[in-house]
Amino acid sequence: MLIALRDGLRLHVRDRGHGPPLLLLHGFMGSSQAWGEAVLEPLAAGNRVLAVDLLGHGLSDGPARPERFAFPEILSDLIDLLDALDIPRAAWIGYSMGGRLALGAAVLHPERVDRLVLESASPGLETEGERSARREHDEALARRLLDHGIEDFVDYWDRLPLFATRRRLPGELLAWHRAARLKLPPRSLAACLRGLGTGAQPSFWDALGTVRHPTLLINGEEDAKFRGIATRMTSLMPAASHMVIPAAGHTVHLENPAGWTAAVLEFRGRDHGWLRG
């Protein structure tokens, strides 16, 4: 399904199942399909799963202006999507970049969020010095992508130490994900790095105490960096719990889909109620 946004761009969403709505947000260079059937099928049994292709990814339109990927703009796209489907509030489930967006929605649009699942996510960088350095890094990545092409960039990305544990996945699955990434539009990906990178987004560290939605933070046991970030986040959020999934690194939903799904469904089934005030 393609949803027309306020400026005429189209956002693609896969809508399956019936029940309480779950809004799934993928990471950089991912897509709605990248969650995998081992995750999507059990989630759709008893829930309405809305797996989104963010702009520049999957079957959604791919603008080339970095300002169109600014954090508030992408959040507005997702609010437009919920409005088009007449959904007042959803559980927001985000991986990595998608997790940063889900957290941002809870801070900036709390009335549209029922609860949160944040996989391998962060609230951003705390200081302007850190954000400035990260913007320079992301600019260099964007130039590399445009100068050397998508194949070079995908190979570089997959070799990052953060994704080392992902190399244990079956060869055919790795080949599928690589082929999907090779189809992505380089100019849109470069704009996404410049407009939606961690250095470009606001820091939400100081706002974590205001996020009263029930929240589950998920990490793989082999992802020490983001496990530490989640531990600190949990201590600052009034309704957060933290689950570490064995036999997984950064991409938990791919590396241990059974563990990820069990944690999310158990959390989704808890009767938290709606926290106000």
C-alpha positions as CSV (number, residue, x, y, z in Angstrom):
1,M,0.0,0.0,0.0
2,L,1.2,3.5,-0.9
3,I,0.2,6.4,1.3
4,A,0.3,9.9,-0.1
5,L,2.2,12.3,2.2
6,R,1.5,16.1,2.7
7,D,4.0,17.0,-0.1
8,G,3.0,14.4,-2.6
9,L,5.7,11.9,-1.9
10,R,4.5,8.3,-1.3
11,L,5.3,6.1,1.7
12,H,5.0,2.3,1.3
13,V,3.6,0.2,4.1
14,R,2.9,-3.5,4.4
15,D,-0.4,-3.9,6.3
16,R,-1.2,-7.4,7.6
17,G,-3.1,-9.0,10.5
18,H,-5.8,-7.7,12.7
19,G,-5.8,-6.3,16.3
20,P,-3.8,-3.6,18.1
21,P,-1.6,-1.7,15.7
22,L,2.2,-2.3,15.7
23,L,4.2,0.2,13.7
24,L,7.6,-1.3,12.6
25,L,10.5,1.0,11.6
26,H,13.6,-0.5,10.0
27,G,17.2,0.6,10.2
28,F,19.4,2.4,7.6
29,M,19.4,0.5,4.3
30,G,16.6,-1.7,5.5
31,S,13.0,-2.1,4.5
32,S,9.7,-3.5,5.6
33,Q,10.7,-6.9,4.2
34,A,14.1,-6.9,6.1
35,W,12.3,-7.8,9.3
36,G,11.8,-11.3,7.9
37,E,8.9,-13.7,8.0
38,A,10.2,-15.3,11.2
39,V,9.3,-11.9,12.9
40,L,6.4,-10.7,10.8
41,E,4.2,-13.8,10.8
42,P,4.0,-14.3,14.6
43,L,3.5,-10.6,15.1
44,A,0.6,-10.5,12.7
45,A,-1.2,-13.3,14.6
46,G,-3.4,-11.2,16.9
47,N,-1.9,-7.8,15.9
48,R,-2.2,-5.4,13.0
49,V,1.4,-5.1,11.7
50,L,2.3,-1.9,9.8
51,A,5.8,-2.4,8.4
52,V,6.9,0.8,6.8
53,D,9.5,1.5,4.1
54,L,10.9,4.9,5.2
55,L,11.6,7.4,2.5
56,G,14.6,6.3,0.3
57,H,14.1,2.7,1.2
58,G,12.1,-0.2,-0.1
59,L,9.2,0.8,-2.3
60,S,8.8,4.3,-0.9
61,D,9.7,7.4,-2.9
62,G,13.3,8.5,-2.7
63,P,13.9,12.3,-2.5
64,A,17.5,13.6,-2.8
65,R,17.2,16.6,-0.5
66,P,18.8,16.1,2.9
67,E,16.3,18.5,4.5
68,R,13.5,16.2,3.5
69,F,15.1,13.6,5.8
70,A,15.2,15.9,8.8
71,F,14.0,14.2,11.9
72,P,10.8,16.2,12.3
73,E,9.9,15.6,8.6
74,I,10.3,11.8,8.9
75,L,8.2,11.8,12.1
76,S,5.5,13.8,10.3
77,D,5.5,11.2,7.5
78,L,4.7,8.5,10.1
79,I,2.0,10.7,11.7
80,D,0.5,11.2,8.2
81,L,0.6,7.4,7.8
82,L,-1.3,6.8,11.0
83,D,-3.8,9.6,10.1
84,A,-4.4,8.0,6.6
85,L,-5.2,4.7,8.3
86,D,-7.3,6.3,11.0
87,I,-5.1,5.0,13.8
88,P,-4.9,7.4,16.7
89,R,-2.2,5.5,18.6
90,A,0.1,2.5,18.0
91,A,2.9,0.6,19.5
92,W,6.1,1.9,17.8
93,I,8.7,-0.8,17.3
94,G,12.1,0.4,15.9
95,Y,15.4,-1.0,15.1
96,S,18.6,1.2,15.2
97,M,17.6,4.3,13.1
98,G,14.0,3.2,13.4
99,G,14.4,3.0,17.1
100,R,15.7,6.6,17.2
101,L,12.6,7.6,15.3
102,A,10.3,5.7,17.6
103,L,11.8,7.3,20.7
104,G,11.5,10.7,19.0
105,A,7.8,10.1,18.5
106,A,7.3,9.3,22.2
107,V,9.1,12.6,23.0
108,L,7.6,14.9,20.4
109,H,4.2,13.2,19.6
110,P,3.4,11.3,22.9
111,E,-0.3,11.1,22.2
112,R,0.3,8.9,19.1
113,V,2.4,6.3,21.0
114,D,0.9,3.5,23.1
115,R,4.2,1.8,24.0
116,L,7.7,1.4,22.6
117,V,10.1,-1.4,21.6
118,L,13.6,0.0,20.9
119,E,16.0,-2.5,19.4
120,S,19.7,-1.5,19.4
121,A,18.7,2.1,19.6
122,S,20.0,5.3,21.2
123,P,18.6,8.7,22.2
124,G,21.3,10.4,20.1
125,L,24.6,12.1,21.0
126,E,24.7,14.2,24.1
127,T,27.0,17.1,23.2
128,E,27.3,19.4,20.2
129,G,30.9,18.3,19.9
130,E,29.9,14.7,19.5
131,R,27.1,15.6,17.1
132,S,29.4,17.8,15.0
133,A,32.0,15.0,14.7
134,R,29.3,12.5,13.7
135,R,27.9,14.9,11.0
136,E,31.4,15.1,9.5
137,H,31.6,11.3,9.6
138,D,28.2,10.9,7.9
139,E,29.1,13.5,5.3
140,A,32.2,11.5,4.4
141,L,30.1,8.4,4.1
142,A,27.6,10.2,1.9
143,R,30.5,11.4,-0.4
144,R,31.9,7.8,-0.5
145,L,28.5,6.5,-1.5
146,L,28.1,9.0,-4.3
147,D,31.7,8.8,-5.5
148,H,32.2,5.1,-5.4
149,G,28.7,3.7,-5.9
150,I,26.2,1.5,-4.1
151,E,28.1,-1.8,-4.4
152,D,31.3,-0.4,-2.7
153,F,29.2,1.2,0.0
154,V,27.1,-1.9,0.8
155,D,30.3,-4.0,1.0
156,Y,31.9,-1.4,3.3
157,W,28.8,-1.2,5.5
158,D,28.6,-5.0,5.9
159,R,32.2,-5.1,7.0
160,L,31.7,-2.7,9.9
161,P,32.6,-4.4,13.3
162,L,29.1,-3.5,14.6
163,F,27.7,-6.2,12.2
164,A,30.3,-8.8,12.7
165,T,28.0,-11.3,14.3
166,R,25.5,-11.0,11.4
167,R,28.1,-12.8,9.2
168,R,27.1,-16.0,10.9
169,L,23.7,-15.9,9.2
170,P,23.0,-18.4,6.4
171,G,24.6,-17.4,3.1
172,E,21.3,-17.2,1.2
173,L,19.9,-14.8,3.8
174,L,23.0,-12.6,3.6
175,A,22.8,-12.7,-0.2
176,W,19.1,-11.6,-0.1
177,H,19.8,-8.6,2.1
178,R,22.8,-7.6,0.0
179,A,20.8,-7.8,-3.2
180,A,18.0,-5.7,-1.6
181,R,20.5,-3.0,-0.6
182,L,22.0,-2.8,-4.0
183,K,18.6,-1.7,-5.4
184,L,18.5,1.3,-3.1
185,P,18.9,4.8,-4.7
186,P,22.3,6.2,-3.8
187,R,21.3,9.9,-3.8
188,S,18.5,9.2,-1.4
189,L,20.7,7.2,0.9
190,A,23.3,10.0,0.9
191,A,20.5,12.5,1.7
192,C,19.3,10.2,4.5
193,L,22.9,10.1,6.0
194,R,23.0,13.9,5.9
195,G,19.5,14.6,7.2
196,L,18.7,11.7,9.5
197,G,22.1,10.6,10.8
198,T,22.7,10.5,14.5
199,G,24.7,13.7,14.3
200,A,21.8,15.5,12.7
201,Q,19.1,14.5,15.1
202,P,18.4,16.2,18.4
203,S,19.6,14.5,21.6
204,F,16.8,13.0,23.6
205,W,18.9,12.1,26.7
206,D,17.5,14.9,28.8
207,A,13.9,14.0,27.7
208,L,14.1,10.3,28.7
209,G,12.5,11.0,32.1
210,T,9.4,12.4,30.4
211,V,8.8,9.2,28.4
212,R,6.1,7.5,30.5
213,H,5.1,5.0,27.9
214,P,5.8,1.3,28.7
215,T,9.1,0.7,26.9
216,L,11.1,-2.5,26.2
217,L,14.7,-2.0,25.2
218,I,16.2,-5.0,23.4
219,N,19.9,-5.8,22.7
220,G,21.9,-8.7,21.7
221,E,24.3,-10.0,24.3
222,E,27.2,-9.6,21.9
223,D,26.5,-5.9,21.2
224,A,28.4,-4.4,24.2
225,K,28.2,-0.7,23.0
226,F,24.4,-0.6,22.6
227,R,23.8,-2.9,25.6
228,G,25.5,-0.3,27.7
229,I,23.5,2.5,26.2
230,A,20.2,0.7,26.9
231,T,21.2,0.0,30.5
232,R,21.7,3.7,31.0
233,M,18.4,4.5,29.2
234,T,16.5,2.0,31.3
235,S,17.7,3.7,34.5
236,L,16.4,7.1,33.2
237,M,13.0,6.0,31.9
238,P,10.2,5.6,34.4
239,A,8.4,2.7,32.6
240,A,11.3,0.9,30.8
241,S,12.6,-2.6,31.0
242,H,15.6,-4.1,29.3
243,M,16.0,-7.5,27.7
244,V,19.3,-9.0,26.5
245,I,18.8,-11.7,23.9
246,P,21.5,-14.4,23.6
247,A,23.2,-15.5,20.5
248,A,22.8,-12.1,18.8
249,G,24.7,-8.8,18.2
250,H,23.3,-5.6,16.8
251,T,20.6,-7.0,14.5
252,V,18.7,-9.1,17.1
253,H,15.6,-9.6,15.0
254,L,17.7,-11.3,12.3
255,E,20.2,-13.1,14.4
256,N,17.8,-14.6,17.0
257,P,14.3,-14.0,15.6
258,A,12.7,-16.5,18.0
259,G,14.2,-14.7,21.0
260,W,13.3,-11.3,19.7
261,T,9.7,-12.3,18.9
262,A,9.1,-14.0,22.3
263,A,10.3,-10.9,24.1
264,V,8.2,-8.5,22.0
265,L,5.0,-10.6,22.2
266,E,5.4,-11.1,26.0
267,F,5.8,-7.3,26.4
268,R,2.9,-6.6,24.0
269,G,0.7,-8.8,26.0
270,R,1.3,-7.1,29.4
271,D,-1.6,-5.0,30.7
272,H,0.4,-1.9,31.2
273,G,-2.5,0.5,30.8
274,W,-2.0,4.0,29.5
275,L,0.3,6.0,31.6
276,R,-0.6,9.7,31.9
277,G,0.6,12.8,33.7
